Amino acid sequence: MSLIASKAAGWSTGFGNLLDKELGSWWRTRRWLVHLLLWLGVITGFILLVSLESRGESTPARGLDEVMNIFFQAGGFFSLVGAVLVTQGAIVGERSYGTAAWVLTKPTTRKAFVLSKFVGITGTFLLLSLVIPAVATLIVCQVVWGLLPGLAHFGEAVGILALHQTFYIALTLMLGTLFPTRGPVGGLALGFWVAGNILPNFVPQWVTIAMPWSLARAASAIALWQPVGVPLWIPATVTAVLIVVMLLVALWRFEREEF
Amino acid sequence: MTTSGQSDVVIETHGLSKSYAGGVTALAGLDLAVQRNSIFGFLGPNGAGKTTTIKLLLGLARPTAGSATLFGFDSERDTLEVRRRIGYLAQDPRYYDYMTARETLRFTAKFFFTGPAPELEQHIRETLELVGLSDKADRAIKGFSGGERQRLGIAQAQISRPELLILDEPAASLDPMGRRDVLEVMARLRSHTTIFYSTHILEDVQRVSDTVAILNGGKLIAIAPIGELLAGTGHTTYLVELAGSPESARRRVAGLPWVVSVDETAAKDGVSWHVAVSDDPAADAGLLRTILADDSVMVRSFGRRRYQLEDVFMNLIEGGTAK
């Protein structure tokens, strides 16, 4: 039997192979383990320490609230910074090192190149920095406090936070197609988060409510059974639309890139 | 639509040009035709536009004017079809350092083949063997030497059994042994592949190429089969080294009807003549006899001048013609 030549055509040519490579850079190296230990240590480890510390002085209900607060506030922030740091070199690094030019001499498309990065990073990073620490956090709640948060609420809150982090991954990826070095890419992505904390003092409230910034606060509120304060569909829809727009900008810009 | 299979021309460019903002012209109106199954040497000093041309052919950059077709496909519009038929080795090849050589070849091969897996793995094994990397196949390429990277580069470039191999300075960073290996692989592949390669190592070009193009300052200044290029002006030239008093012998030689010119330069303990002739058999039979007939000169050496590509290259680059 002889080799079968690929007959793939269209924008997705090579996407599967590129995605496999992207996932391989995590799962076929020790990178996944490093990240898993890092996020379990930073998020769940911290929650465990605080829980053990306050177990004698607090009621289980208050302890659970504290755990949720830490997971969605501190954990969410660290995971966001991690998302930006992980993504900032995805395009810039490959372009400056020369691997992007090499890959793009093969029968694949630039769209497949960018989208494989988005899918690979988003899927893997959210699993390692959010989903697994979330499960570990539930275990801590059960073991240390003897009770669990409402799982539907908790799941919804994790989903909202995942959308929030996905926004930053898409933003950083888009910036990577616009700037030649990591500095402005990471700086502007994190700057956007900082802006979300400053802008409410200067712009009408509906602007900040509609933007992705309110998702992190909403996730925390949902987990704590507190009123969200805004119709959740507004920032969720705006964020999803922005993710699509940023990906389209990234694809448009990368299509015009010269090596 | 492709003309692949019918046409003997694999690469064709018409007025291919590339300029950058600020008025820098990297390539100006390149017209080129590369024949199937040839080894086409693309020569030029640094900054001549060799790598720019290759990037335009591969769709990594866009021309500002003109066009290029490969196998009848437009390099811009049909870039996917073009890249299906090409193997490429960059000047400074970069791969994913965490991958092994085998993983790199597997990753590359999967762009071209869908399977079956056992045949694909067998093909990868054979390719690793071809370039002498079998014993390092499962080592991360992070620790590879320059020569090993270059051999991996050749392996990944030809793993798809391409109809055209484009090599950008394939032997530039190699030691003499590595260079010899690369040239041998190129010679082996020519039976089923066209090889288009850029280089500044003239000796390599002379050894393996059958057609040469010389580029300088973004402009094509010569393109010809290697034999034709080495023939220089079209006249055969004899190199004669003499001692004694050559004046009368020179007058006699210059007066021969088939002698085009006699250029004299000073040499150690005598002079050297470059005698250009228009009739080779007559010169073979009569030139040395004519000189020896003069008792006032002694002939130290005599023979047809064998031009090196370096002579031709330097003359063309400096604006002259091959002597």
Interface residues (C-beta under 8 A of the other chain):
Chain A: M1 S2 L3 I4 A5 S6 A9 T13 G14 N17 D20 K21 G24 S25 R28 T29 Y97 G98 T99 A101 W102 L104 T105 K106 P107 T108 T109 E258 F259
Chain B: K55 L58 G59 L60 A61 R62 L80 R83 R84 I86 Y88 A90 D92 P93 R94 Y95 Y96 Y98 M99 E103 F107 T108 K110 F111 F112 F113 T114 G115 P116 E119 L120 H123
